[in-house]
Amino acid sequence: MKNIVSKVQRFLKSEDGPTAVEYAIMLALIVIVCLAAIQSVGTNASARFTDISNQLATPTN
């Protein structure tokens, strides 16, 4: 019985579980921010290349 009680106390005092959850949440937030930034940069680059293409295709006299 003492063995079970000591294991339960050790489990409740352990910080490995909450720390792993915190790292997982931080990783998920970092991935979301990176994906949003990559999408934004890609959209802006695509728009810029389209503008340049249109300017090059337009004949100037």
Secondary structure per residue as TSV (DSSP state, phi and psi in degrees):
chain	resnum	aa	ss	phi	psi
A	1	M	-	360.0	-40.6
A	2	K	H	-63.5	-33.8
A	3	N	H	-63.3	-43.8
A	4	I	H	-65.6	-43.8
A	5	V	H	-62.8	-42.4
A	6	S	H	-67.2	-36.3
A	7	K	H	-66.2	-40.8
A	8	V	H	-64.9	-42.7
A	9	Q	H	-64.1	-41.6
A	10	R	H	-64.4	-40.4
A	11	F	H	-63.6	-42.2
A	12	L	H	-69.9	-30.7
A	13	K	H	-82.9	-20.8
A	14	S	-	-65.3	140.0
A	15	E	-	-110.9	10.6
A	16	D	H	-66.5	-43.0
A	17	G	H	-63.2	-54.9
A	18	P	H	-61.0	-35.4
A	19	T	H	-65.1	-42.0
A	20	A	H	-63.3	-39.7
A	21	V	H	-65.5	-41.9
A	22	E	H	-62.2	-43.3
A	23	Y	H	-64.6	-38.0
A	24	A	H	-65.0	-40.3
A	25	I	H	-66.4	-43.5
A	26	M	H	-62.9	-41.5
A	27	L	H	-62.8	-42.5
A	28	A	H	-62.3	-42.0
A	29	L	H	-65.8	-40.1
A	30	I	H	-64.3	-42.0
A	31	V	H	-63.0	-42.5
A	32	I	H	-62.1	-44.5
A	33	V	H	-64.3	-42.1
A	34	C	H	-63.7	-43.5
A	35	L	H	-63.3	-40.4
A	36	A	H	-64.9	-41.3
A	37	A	H	-66.0	-43.0
A	38	I	H	-63.3	-41.2
A	39	Q	H	-64.4	-41.6
A	40	S	H	-64.9	-44.8
A	41	V	H	-63.9	-41.9
A	42	G	H	-63.0	-41.6
A	43	T	H	-64.8	-44.6
A	44	N	H	-65.9	-39.8
A	45	A	H	-65.7	-42.0
A	46	S	H	-62.0	-42.9
A	47	A	H	-63.9	-41.0
A	48	R	H	-65.3	-44.6
A	49	F	H	-64.5	-35.3
A	50	T	H	-64.8	-43.1
A	51	D	H	-61.1	-44.5
A	52	I	H	-64.7	-41.7
A	53	S	H	-61.9	-42.7
A	54	N	H	-65.5	-37.7
A	55	Q	H	-68.3	-36.9
A	56	L	H	-72.2	-31.0
A	57	A	H	-77.3	-23.5
A	58	T	S	-78.4	120.7
A	59	P	-	-72.5	137.9
A	60	T	-	-111.4	129.0
A	61	N	-	-108.5	360.0
